[in-house]
Amino acid sequence: MKPSKQPLLNATLRWFLLAMILANIAGEMLYALVAVYLIELGASVGEVGLTFTLAAIVPLALQIVGGWLSDTIGRLRTIAIGSAVSCLGYVLLPLAPSWQWVIPALALEYVSVSLVGPSFGAFIAEQSSEESRGRVYGLSKGIFLTVAVIGPALGGFLTYQYGFKTMLFVSAGLYISAAALRIWMATAVRFGAKVQAERPSLRSFRASLSSMFGLLTAGGIVTWILITDGVQDISYSLSGDLQPVYLAQIGGLNAGQIGALQALRGAAMVAATLLAGWLSDRYGERRLIAIGFVLEFLGLMIFVRSAGLPGFAASSIVLGLGFGAMIPAYDSLISKVVPEKMRGIAYGIFGTSIGLFSLPAPWIGGQLWERIAPQAPFILTALAALACLMPVLAKFTLPAKVEAAVPSK
């Protein structure tokens, strides 16, 4: 008898994704409208940018540590710790009496970004073979990205009908449920790690950093992944948090319409991600990433030239397709060029080195809005996406044996 074909997503990945979906529905509800919430609490556009800049100090400080912990004590344990701390931020957000109080609440929520983020891609890589890596990333990220449809739509509806406080309390309830599920997974025998957890030490931390630094400075594909992904994230930090404010103040849209647009972009991301995972296995990650940057440029140019709901809807679709094309391709590429025992700290270093430069970006974006024009941060983001196209096409070629890229100790 022929062995039965194994599903792309095993039981462990299905439980893992359920927890991620619950947590990130809560997060998408929050992020879709938190900038507008800050305005309602009395913040100016510049102070909105300042809030996100200050809160971003947390992942800047913790993401490398979070990635190292992921490699050392295990992915699931690190995720559980980050989720438990972030619950405090979700509870504090609806209780904030002024916009200044949102800063510590967001900072606590960002602990999850620091500890969960580096473990996410590394955990999926461990649960898949290299031959099916793109498809597993595409399917898992496609399922996961349904949160970008559900979260903004639900958040916009609850805010429009019942106000920000109700929406934020519902968001907190969903996140606490996800944290409980993650803690169960981290402590249950059935989800035991394949590799025995190590005792964290300063010596092992220095050794991991040294090995990863060798990869990053070798001038090969890992270096260029860092550069292009960094340019994208830094430039998007200029404008991403200001999009809801632009839609409200320049576009004249209400909270329900803003949430619907975010959901539309999320639906386009899901569709593109599912297809891109298969295409990256078949045609290579480089082509998908290049297409993604072109679509991001086009989507942002449509955004700044739009004056009503139809134009903003078209922009949301194009941007969603662009982001969705890049997501599984980048994750698959990183997992192939970074050794398994270093994947957590790799994702952590990518996020931290990017964050070091992107830290003032939301504040700069607010200043560009106030001092030049509301469209200025979005145009600059679009041009940065276009600038990444040539390095991707020229440098994103996998070596014959990716093991050869690992520096000797």
ROTORLUM-559052 format. One record per residue: x, y, z of N, C-alpha, C in turn. Coordinates in steps of 0.1 Angstrom, whole numbers, padded with zeros to 4 digits, always signed. Layout:
<sites>
XYZXYZXYZ ...
</sites>
This chain:
<sites>
+0008-0012+0000+0000+0000+0000+0009+0013+0000 +0004+0023-0008+0012+0035-0008+0009+0043+0005 +0019+0049+0011+0017+0057+0023+0008+0069+0020 -0001+0072+0029-0010+0083+0027-0003+0096+0027 -0007+0105+0018-0001+0118+0017-0003+0127+0029 +0008+0132+0034+0008+0140+0046+0003+0154+0043 -0006+0160+0052-0011+0173+0049+0001+0183+0051 +0000+0195+0044+0010+0205+0045+0011+0210+0059 -0001+0212+0066-0001+0217+0080-0004+0205+0089 +0006+0202+0098+0003+0191+0107-0005+0196+0119 -0008+0187+0129-0017+0191+0140-0011+0202+0149 +0002+0202+0151+0009+0212+0159+0008+0226+0152 +0010+0226+0139+0008+0239+0132-0006+0244+0132 -0016+0235+0132-0030+0240+0132-0033+0246+0146 -0029+0240+0157-0031+0246+0170-0023+0260+0171 -0011+0259+0166-0003+0271+0166-0009+0283+0159 -0015+0280+0147-0022+0290+0139-0034+0295+0145 -0042+0286+0152-0054+0291+0159-0051+0301+0169 -0040+0299+0177-0036+0309+0187-0031+0322+0181 -0024+0321+0169-0019+0333+0162-0031+0340+0157 -0041+0333+0152-0053+0340+0146-0060+0348+0157 -0063+0342+0168-0070+0349+0179-0062+0361+0183 -0049+0360+0185-0041+0371+0190-0040+0382+0180 -0040+0378+0167-0038+0389+0157-0051+0395+0152 -0062+0388+0154-0075+0395+0152-0075+0407+0162 -0072+0404+0175-0071+0414+0185-0062+0425+0181 -0050+0422+0176-0040+0432+0172-0045+0440+0160 -0051+0434+0150-0056+0441+0138-0067+0451+0142 -0076+0446+0151-0086+0455+0156-0080+0468+0162 -0069+0466+0170-0063+0477+0176-0055+0486+0166 -0047+0480+0158-0038+0488+0149-0045+0495+0138 -0057+0489+0134-0064+0496+0123-0069+0510+0127 -0072+0512+0141-0078+0524+0145-0071+0531+0157 -0060+0526+0162-0054+0532+0173-0049+0546+0171 -0045+0549+0158-0041+0563+0155-0053+0572+0156 -0065+0568+0152-0077+0576+0153-0081+0577+0168 -0079+0566+0175-0082+0567+0190-0073+0577+0197 -0061+0578+0193-0052+0588+0198-0057+0602+0195 -0061+0604+0183-0067+0618+0179-0079+0621+0188 -0088+0611+0190-0100+0613+0199-0096+0616+0213 -0084+0611+0218-0079+0614+0231-0072+0627+0232 -0071+0634+0221-0065+0648+0221-0052+0649+0215 -0046+0639+0209-0033+0640+0203-0033+0647+0189 -0023+0654+0185-0021+0659+0172-0015+0648+0163 -0014+0651+0150-0008+0641+0141+0006+0639+0144 +0013+0650+0148+0027+0648+0152+0029+0640+0165 +0019+0641+0174+0020+0634+0187+0016+0619+0184 +0008+0616+0174+0005+0603+0170+0018+0596+0165 +0026+0603+0157+0038+0597+0153+0048+0595+0164 +0048+0605+0174+0057+0604+0185+0053+0592+0194 +0040+0589+0195+0036+0578+0203+0041+0565+0198 +0040+0563+0185+0045+0550+0179+0060+0549+0179 +0067+0561+0178+0081+0561+0179+0086+0556+0193 +0080+0562+0203+0084+0559+0217+0081+0544+0220 +0069+0539+0216+0065+0525+0219+0074+0516+0211 +0080+0520+0200+0088+0511+0192+0102+0509+0198 +0105+0516+0209+0118+0514+0216+0118+0499+0222 +0106+0494+0226+0105+0481+0232+0110+0470+0223 +0104+0468+0210+0110+0458+0202+0124+0461+0198 +0128+0473+0197+0142+0476+0194+0151+0471+0205 +0147+0471+0217+0155+0467+0228+0154+0451+0230 +0143+0445+0227+0141+0431+0231+0141+0421+0219 +0140+0425+0207+0139+0415+0196+0150+0406+0195 +0163+0411+0196+0174+0402+0195+0174+0392+0207 +0171+0397+0219+0169+0388+0230+0158+0378+0228 +0147+0382+0222+0136+0373+0220+0139+0363+0210 +0147+0366+0199+0151+0356+0190+0161+0346+0196 +0170+0351+0204+0180+0342+0211+0173+0333+0221 +0163+0338+0228+0155+0329+0237+0148+0319+0229 +0142+0322+0218+0136+0313+0209+0145+0301+0205 +0157+0304+0202+0167+0294+0198+0171+0286+0210 +0171+0292+0222+0176+0286+0234+0166+0278+0242 +0155+0284+0247+0145+0278+0255+0134+0272+0247 +0133+0275+0234+0122+0270+0226+0113+0280+0221 +0107+0278+0209+0098+0287+0203+0085+0289+0211 +0079+0278+0215+0066+0279+0222+0067+0286+0235 +0078+0283+0243+0080+0289+0256+0082+0304+0255 +0090+0308+0245+0092+0322+0243+0079+0330+0239 +0071+0324+0230+0058+0329+0226+0049+0331+0238 +0049+0321+0247+0040+0321+0259+0044+0333+0268 +0057+0335+0270+0062+0345+0279+0058+0359+0273 +0060+0361+0260+0057+0374+0254+0042+0377+0255 +0034+0366+0253+0019+0368+0253+0014+0372+0266 +0019+0366+0277+0015+0369+0290+0018+0383+0294 +0029+0388+0290+0032+0402+0293+0023+0412+0285 +0021+0408+0272+0013+0417+0264-0002+0418+0268 -0007+0409+0276-0020+0409+0281-0023+0422+0289 -0012+0426+0296-0014+0439+0304-0016+0451+0295 -0009+0452+0284-0011+0463+0275-0025+0463+0270 -0031+0452+0266-0044+0451+0261-0055+0455+0271 -0052+0452+0284-0062+0456+0294-0061+0471+0297 -0049+0477+0296-0047+0491+0299-0052+0500+0288 -0052+0496+0276-0055+0505+0265-0069+0511+0266 -0080+0503+0269-0093+0510+0270-0095+0518+0282 -0085+0517+0292-0086+0524+0304-0078+0537+0304 -0072+0540+0292-0063+0552+0291-0071+0565+0292 -0068+0574+0302-0076+0586+0303-0071+0597+0294 -0059+0596+0288-0054+0606+0278-0045+0599+0269 -0041+0606+0258-0033+0599+0248-0019+0595+0253 -0014+0603+0263-0001+0599+0269-0001+0585+0275 -0012+0581+0281-0013+0568+0287-0013+0557+0277 -0016+0560+0265-0015+0549+0255-0001+0544+0252 +0009+0553+0255+0023+0550+0252+0028+0538+0260 +0026+0537+0274+0030+0525+0281+0022+0513+0278 +0009+0515+0274+0001+0504+0271+0005+0497+0258 +0009+0506+0248+0014+0501+0235+0028+0494+0237 +0036+0500+0246+0049+0494+0249+0048+0480+0254 +0038+0478+0263+0036+0464+0268+0031+0455+0257 +0022+0460+0249+0017+0452+0238+0029+0448+0228 +0038+0457+0226+0049+0454+0217+0059+0444+0223 +0058+0440+0235+0066+0429+0240+0063+0416+0232 +0050+0415+0229+0046+0403+0221+0053+0404+0207 +0054+0415+0201+0061+0417+0188+0075+0412+0190 +0082+0415+0201+0096+0412+0203+0098+0398+0205 +0089+0391+0213+0092+0377+0216+0085+0367+0207 +0073+0371+0202+0065+0362+0193+0071+0363+0179 +0073+0375+0174+0077+0377+0160+0089+0368+0156 +0101+0368+0163+0112+0360+0158+0109+0345+0158 +0100+0341+0167+0097+0326+0168+0087+0322+0157 +0079+0331+0151+0069+0327+0142+0074+0320+0130 +0082+0327+0122+0088+0321+0110+0097+0309+0113 +0104+0309+0124+0113+0298+0127+0105+0286+0130 +0094+0287+0137+0086+0276+0141+0080+0269+0129 +0075+0277+0120+0069+0272+0107+0080+0264+0099 +0092+0270+0099+0102+0263+0091+0106+0249+0097 +0105+0248+0110+0108+0235+0117+0097+0225+0114 +0085+0229+0111+0074+0220+0109+0072+0217+0094 +0082+0220+0085+0081+0218+0071+0094+0213+0065 +0093+0207+0053+0105+0203+0046+0109+0215+0036 +0122+0215+0032+0127+0226+0023+0119+0225+0010 +0116+0213+0005+0109+0212-0008+0095+0219-0008 +0089+0218+0003+0075+0224+0004+0074+0236+0012 +0086+0242+0015+0087+0254+0025+0078+0265+0020 +0079+0269+0007+0071+0280+0002+0056+0278+0003 +0052+0265+0000+0038+0262+0001+0033+0262+0015 +0041+0257+0025+0037+0257+0039+0036+0272+0044 +0046+0280+0040+0046+0294+0044+0033+0301+0038 +0031+0298+0025+0020+0304+0018+0007+0300+0024 +0005+0287+0027-0008+0283+0033-0010+0288+0047 +0001+0286+0055+0000+0290+0069-0002+0306+0071 +0006+0313+0063+0005+0328+0063-0009+0332+0057 -0013+0325+0047-0026+0328+0041-0038+0327+0051 -0037+0315+0058-0047+0313+0069-0046+0323+0079 -0033+0326+0084-0031+0335+0094-0035+0349+0090 -0033+0353+0078-0037+0367+0073-0052+0369+0072 -0060+0359+0074-0074+0362+0075-0077+0372+0086 -0068+0373+0095-0069+0383+0106-0070+0397+0101 -0062+0399+0090-0062+0412+0084-0075+0416+0077 -0084+0406+0075-0097+0408+0070-0107+0410+0082 -0107+0400+0091-0116+0400+0102-0114+0411+0112 -0101+0413+0116-0098+0423+0126-0102+0437+0123 -0098+0443+0112-0102+0457+0109-0117+0458+0107 -0123+0448+0100-0138+0449+0098-0145+0449+0112 -0141+0439+0120-0148+0438+0133-0145+0451+0142 -0132+0455+0142-0129+0467+0149-0136+0479+0145 -0137+0481+0131-0144+0493+0126-0159+0492+0129 -0165+0480+0128-0179+0479+0132-0182+0482+0146 -0174+0476+0155-0176+0478+0170-0174+0493+0173 -0164+0499+0167-0161+0513+0171-0172+0522+0165 -0177+0520+0153-0187+0528+0147-0200+0526+0155 -0203+0514+0160-0216+0512+0166-0216+0515+0181 -0205+0511+0188-0204+0512+0202-0193+0521+0208 -0183+0525+0200-0173+0534+0205-0160+0526+0207 -0149+0534+0209-0136+0528+0210-0134+0519+0222 -0140+0523+0234-0138+0515+0246-0143+0501+0244 -0155+0499+0238-0161+0486+0236-0152+0477+0227 -0147+0484+0216-0138+0477+0207-0126+0472+0214 -0120+0480+0222-0107+0477+0229-0109+0466+0239 -0120+0466+0246-0123+0455+0256-0125+0442+0249 -0132+0442+0237-0133+0429+0230-0120+0425+0225 -0111+0434+0220-0098+0430+0216-0090+0424+0227 -0091+0430+0239-0084+0424+0251-0089+0410+0254 -0102+0408+0253-0107+0394+0256-0102+0384+0246 -0101+0387+0233-0096+0378+0223-0081+0375+0225 -0073+0386+0229-0059+0384+0231-0056+0375+0243 -0064+0377+0254-0062+0369+0266-0065+0354+0263 -0075+0352+0255-0078+0338+0251-0067+0332+0243 -0061+0339+0234-0049+0334+0227-0037+0332+0236 -0035+0340+0246-0024+0338+0255-0026+0326+0263 -0038+0323+0267-0041+0311+0275-0038+0298+0266 -0042+0299+0254-0039+0288+0245-0024+0286+0242 -0017+0297+0241-0002+0296+0239+0005+0290+0252 +0000+0294+0263+0006+0289+0276+0004+0274+0277 -0008+0269+0273-0011+0255+0273-0002+0248+0263 +0000+0253+0251+0009+0246+0241+0023+0246+0247 +0028+0256+0254+0042+0257+0258+0044+0247+0270 +0033+0243+0277+0035+0234+0288+0030+0219+0286 +0023+0217+0274+0017+0204+0271+0028+0195+0266 +0028+0182+0270+0038+0172+0265+0037+0170+0250 +0025+0170+0245+0023+0167+0231+0029+0176+0221 +0033+0189+0226+0039+0199+0218+0054+0200+0221 +0060+0190+0228+0074+0191+0232+0083+0194+0220 +0093+0202+0223+0102+0206+0212+0111+0194+0207 +0115+0195+0194+0123+0184+0189+0137+0185+0195 +0142+0197+0198+0155+0199+0203+0154+0203+0218 +0162+0196+0226+0162+0199+0241+0166+0214+0243 +0158+0220+0252+0160+0234+0256+0174+0235+0263 +0181+0246+0260+0193+0249+0267+0191+0259+0278 +0200+0260+0287+0200+0270+0298+0206+0283+0292 +0198+0294+0292+0203+0307+0287+0215+0311+0294 +0225+0316+0287+0237+0321+0293+0243+0332+0285 +0251+0341+0291+0257+0352+0283+0266+0347+0273 +0273+0336+0276+0283+0330+0266+0276+0326+0254 +0264+0318+0255+0257+0314+0243+0251+0325+0235 +0247+0336+0242+0242+0347+0236+0253+0354+0227 +0265+0356+0233+0276+0362+0225+0279+0353+0213 +0279+0340+0215+0283+0330+0204+0273+0331+0192 +0260+0332+0196+0249+0333+0186+0250+0346+0178 +0253+0357+0186+0254+0370+0179+0266+0370+0170 +0277+0364+0174+0289+0364+0166+0287+0356+0153 +0280+0345+0154+0278+0337+0141+0268+0345+0132 +0258+0351+0138+0249+0358+0129+0255+0370+0123 +0264+0377+0131+0271+0389+0125+0279+0385+0113 +0285+0373+0114+0293+0368+0102+0285+0367+0090 +0273+0361+0091+0264+0360+0080+0260+0373+0074 +0257+0383+0083+0251+0396+0079+0262+0404+0072 +0274+0403+0076+0285+0411+0070+0293+0405+0059 +0289+0392+0055+0296+0385+0044+0294+0391+0030 +0284+0400+0029+0281+0406+0016+0273+0397+0007 +0268+0386+0011+0260+0377+0003+0246+0380+0004 +0238+0370+0001+0223+0371+0000+0217+0375+0013 +0222+0371+0025+0217+0375+0038+0219+0390+0040 +0230+0395+0036+0232+0410+0037+0222+0417+0029 +0219+0413+0017+0210+0420+0008+0195+0418+0013 +0192+0407+0019+0179+0405+0025+0177+0415+0036 +0187+0417+0044+0186+0427+0055+0184+0441+0049 +0192+0444+0039+0191+0458+0033+0178+0461+0027 +0173+0452+0018+0160+0455+0012+0148+0454+0021 +0148+0444+0030+0137+0443+0039+0137+0455+0049 +0150+0460+0052+0151+0471+0061+0146+0484+0054 +0150+0486+0042+0145+0498+0035+0130+0498+0034 +0124+0486+0031+0109+0486+0030+0103+0489+0044 +0107+0483+0054+0101+0485+0067+0103+0499+0073 +0115+0504+0071+0118+0518+0075+0109+0528+0068 +0108+0526+0055+0100+0536+0047+0085+0534+0050 +0081+0522+0052+0067+0520+0055+0063+0526+0069 +0073+0526+0078+0071+0532+0091+0068+0547+0090 +0073+0553+0079+0070+0567+0078+0055+0570+0076 +0048+0561+0070+0034+0563+0066+0024+0554+0070 +0028+0542+0074+0018+0531+0077+0009+0535+0088 +0014+0540+0099+0005+0544+0111-0003+0556+0108 +0000+0564+0097-0008+0576+0094-0019+0573+0084 -0019+0561+0078-0030+0558+0068-0044+0560+0074 -0047+0555+0086-0061+0558+0091-0064+0572+0092 -0054+0580+0097-0056+0594+0099-0058+0601+0085 -0051+0597+0075-0052+0603+0062-0066+0600+0056 -0071+0588+0058-0084+0584+0053-0095+0591+0060 -0093+0594+0073-0103+0602+0081-0103+0616+0078 -0091+0623+0078-0090+0637+0077-0090+0642+0062 -0083+0635+0054-0082+0639+0039-0093+0632+0031 -0095+0619+0033-0105+0612+0026-0119+0614+0031 -0121+0619+0043-0134+0621+0049-0142+0608+0052 -0135+0597+0055-0141+0584+0058-0144+0583+0072 -0154+0575+0076-0157+0572+0090-0149+0559+0094 -0151+0556+0107-0143+0544+0113-0147+0531+0106 -0160+0530+0103-0165+0518+0097-0159+0516+0083 -0158+0527+0075-0152+0526+0062-0137+0524+0062 -0131+0530+0072-0116+0527+0073-0114+0513+0077 -0122+0507+0086-0120+0493+0089-0123+0484+0077 -0133+0488+0069-0136+0480+0057-0125+0480+0047 -0118+0491+0045-0107+0492+0036-0095+0484+0041 -0093+0484+0054-0082+0476+0059-0085+0461+0057 -0098+0457+0059-0102+0444+0056-0101+0440+0042 -0104+0449+0033-0102+0447+0018-0087+0444+0015 -0079+0452+0021-0064+0450+0018-0060+0436+0024 -0066+0433+0036-0063+0420+0041-0067+0408+0033 -0079+0410+0026-0084+0399+0018-0075+0397+0005 -0070+0408+0000-0061+0408-0011-0047+0401-0007 -0043+0404+0005-0031+0398+0011-0032+0383+0012 -0044+0378+0017-0046+0364+0018-0046+0357+0005 -0053+0363-0005-0053+0357-0018-0039+0356-0024 -0032+0367-0023-0018+0367-0029-0009+0358-0022 -0010+0357-0009-0001+0349-0001-0003+0334-0004 -0015+0330-0005-0018+0316-0009-0012+0312-0022 -0013+0321-0032-0008+0318-0045+0008+0320-0045 +0013+0330-0038+0027+0333-0038+0035+0321-0032 +0030+0314-0022+0037+0303-0016+0040+0292-0027 +0030+0289-0035+0032+0279-0045+0041+0284-0056 +0040+0297-0060+0048+0302-0071+0063+0303-0066 +0065+0306-0054+0079+0308-0049+0086+0294-0050 +0079+0283-0046+0085+0270-0048+0088+0266-0062 +0079+0271-0071+0080+0268-0085+0090+0276-0093 +0090+0290-0090+0097+0299-0098+0108+0307-0091 +0109+0305-0078+0119+0311-0070+0114+0324-0062 +0119+0326-0051+0115+0337-0042+0118+0351-0048 +0129+0352-0056+0133+0365-0061+0122+0372-0069 +0116+0364-0078+0106+0370-0087+0094+0375-0079 +0090+0368-0069+0078+0372-0062+0081+0384-0054 +0093+0385-0048+0096+0397-0040+0097+0410-0049 +0102+0408-0061+0103+0419-0071+0089+0424-0075 +0080+0415-0077+0066+0418-0081+0060+0425-0069 +0063+0421-0057+0057+0427-0045+0061+0442-0044 +0074+0445-0046+0078+0459-0045+0071+0468-0056 +0070+0462-0068+0063+0470-0079+0049+0473-0075 +0042+0463-0070+0028+0465-0066+0027+0475-0054 +0036+0474-0045+0036+0484-0034+0037+0498-0039 +0046+0500-0048+0048+0514-0054+0035+0518-0061 +0029+0510-0069+0017+0514-0076+0006+0516-0066 +0004+0508-0056-0006+0510-0046-0006+0523-0039 +0006+0527-0035+0008+0540-0028+0006+0552-0037 +0010+0551-0049+0007+0562-0058-0008+0563-0061 -0015+0552-0062-0030+0553-0063-0035+0560-0051 -0030+0556-0039-0035+0561-0026-0034+0577-0026 -0023+0582-0029-0021+0597-0028-0029+0605-0039 -0033+0598-0049-0040+0604-0060-0055+0602-0059 -0059+0595-0048-0074+0592-0047-0081+0603-0039 -0093+0605-0042-0101+0615-0035-0114+0610-0029 -0116+0597-0031-0129+0591-0026-0127+0576-0023 -0138+0570-0019-0138+0556-0015-0133+0546-0026 -0138+0548-0039-0133+0538-0049-0118+0538-0051 -0112+0550-0051-0098+0551-0053-0090+0544-0042 -0095+0547-0029-0088+0541-0018-0090+0526-0017 -0101+0521-0022-0104+0507-0023-0094+0500-0033 -0092+0507-0045-0083+0502-0055-0069+0501-0049 -0065+0512-0042-0052+0512-0035-0050+0501-0025 -0060+0498-0017-0060+0488-0007-0058+0474-0014 -0064+0471-0025-0063+0459-0032-0049+0457-0037 -0044+0467-0044-0030+0466-0050-0020+0465-0039 -0021+0472-0028-0011+0471-0017-0012+0457-0011 -0024+0452-0009-0026+0439-0003-0019+0428-0012 -0021+0429-0025-0015+0420-0034+0001+0420-0033 +0006+0433-0032+0020+0434-0031+0026+0428-0018 +0020+0432-0007+0025+0426+0006+0023+0411+0006 +0012+0406+0001+0010+0392+0001+0020+0384-0008 +0024+0390-0019+0034+0384-0028+0048+0382-0020 +0051+0392-0012+0064+0392-0006+0065+0383+0007 +0054+0382+0014+0054+0376+0027+0060+0361+0027 +0054+0352+0020+0060+0338+0020+0073+0337+0013 +0075+0346+0003+0088+0345-0004+0100+0349+0005 +0098+0360+0013+0109+0365+0022+0111+0354+0033 +0100+0349+0039+0102+0339+0049+0109+0326+0044 +0105+0322+0033+0111+0310+0027+0125+0312+0024 +0129+0323+0019+0143+0326+0015+0151+0327+0028 +0147+0334+0038+0154+0335+0051+0157+0321+0056 +0146+0312+0056+0147+0299+0062+0157+0290+0055 +0160+0293+0042+0169+0285+0034+0183+0289+0036 +0186+0302+0039+0200+0307+0040+0205+0309+0054 +0196+0306+0064+0200+0307+0078+0199+0294+0084 +0209+0289+0091+0209+0276+0098+0197+0275+0108 +0192+0263+0110+0180+0261+0118+0183+0266+0133 +0194+0264+0138+0197+0267+0152+0199+0282+0154 +0199+0290+0143+0201+0305+0143+0189+0312+0138 +0178+0305+0134+0167+0312+0128+0160+0322+0137 +0159+0319+0150+0152+0328+0159+0160+0341+0160 +0173+0340+0163+0181+0352+0165+0182+0360+0151 +0181+0352+0140+0182+0359+0127+0169+0368+0125 +0158+0363+0128+0146+0371+0127+0146+0383+0137 +0152+0380+0149+0153+0391+0159+0162+0402+0155 +0174+0398+0149+0183+0408+0144+0178+0416+0133 +0171+0409+0123+0165+0416+0112+0156+0427+0118 +0147+0424+0127+0138+0433+0132+0144+0444+0140 +0155+0441+0148+0161+0451+0156+0170+0461+0148 +0178+0455+0139+0186+0464+0131+0178+0473+0122 +0167+0468+0117+0157+0477+0110+0151+0487+0120 +0147+0482+0131+0141+0491+0141+0150+0503+0146 +0163+0500+0146+0173+0510+0150+0172+0522+0141 +0170+0520+0128+0169+0531+0119+0155+0536+0117 +0145+0527+0119+0131+0531+0117+0125+0537+0129 +0132+0537+0141+0126+0542+0153+0121+0556+0152 +0128+0566+0146+0122+0579+0144+0113+0581+0132 +0111+0570+0124+0103+0571+0112+0089+0576+0114 +0081+0570+0124+0067+0576+0125+0067+0590+0129 +0076+0595+0137+0077+0609+0140+0081+0617+0128 +0091+0612+0120+0094+0620+0108+0083+0620+0098 +0075+0609+0097+0064+0609+0089+0053+0620+0093 +0051+0621+0106+0042+0632+0111+0047+0646+0108 +0060+0648+0109+0066+0661+0105+0065+0664+0090 +0067+0653+0082+0065+0655+0067+0051+0659+0064 +0041+0653+0071+0027+0656+0069+0024+0671+0073 +0029+0675+0084+0026+0688+0089+0034+0699+0082 +0047+0697+0078+0055+0707+0073+0056+0708+0058 +0053+0696+0051+0053+0697+0036+0039+0694+0031 +0034+0682+0032+0020+0679+0027+0016+0666+0033 +0003+0663+0035-0001+0650+0040+0003+0639+0031 +0005+0641+0018+0009+0631+0009+0024+0627+0009 +0032+0636+0015+0047+0635+0015+0052+0621+0020 +0048+0617+0032+0053+0604+0037+0049+0592+0028 +0038+0592+0022+0034+0581+0014+0041+0581+0000 +0044+0592-0005+0052+0593-0018+0067+0588-0015 +0072+0592-0004+0086+0588+0000+0086+0572+0002 +0076+0567+0008+0075+0552+0009+0075+0545-0004 +0067+0551-0013+0065+0545-0027+0079+0545-0034 +0086+0556-0033+0099+0557-0040+0109+0547-0034 +0109+0545-0021+0118+0535-0015+0115+0521-0020 +0102+0518-0022+0099+0504-0027+0104+0502-0041 +0103+0513-0049+0109+0512-0063+0124+0510-0063 +0130+0517-0053+0145+0516-0052+0150+0502-0049 +0142+0494-0042+0146+0481-0038+0145+0471-0050 +0139+0474-0061+0137+0465-0072+0150+0459-0078 +0159+0468-0081+0172+0463-0087+0180+0454-0078 +0182+0458-0065+0190+0448-0057+0184+0435-0056 +0170+0434-0055+0163+0421-0054+0166+0413-0067 +0165+0419-0079+0167+0411-0091+0182+0407-0093 +0191+0415-0088+0205+0413-0090+0211+0403-0079 +0206+0404-0067+0213+0398-0056+0206+0386-0050 +0193+0384-0052+0186+0374-0045+0186+0360-0053 +0198+0355-0054+0201+0342-0060+0206+0333-0050 +0200+0321-0048+0204+0312-0038+0217+0305-0043 +0227+0303-0034+0239+0296-0037+0236+0281-0040 +0245+0274-0046+0243+0260-0049+0240+0252-0036 +0248+0255-0026+0246+0249-0013+0246+0260-0003 +0234+0262+0003+0233+0273+0013+0241+0271+0025 +0245+0258+0028+0254+0256+0039+0267+0263+0038 +0271+0265+0026+0284+0271+0024+0284+0286+0029 +0272+0292+0031+0272+0305+0035+0274+0307+0050 +0274+0296+0057+0275+0297+0072+0290+0299+0075 +0293+0309+0083+0307+0312+0087+0312+0301+0096 +0325+0298+0095+0331+0288+0104+0333+0295+0117 +0333+0287+0128+0335+0292+0142+0350+0293+0145 
</sites>
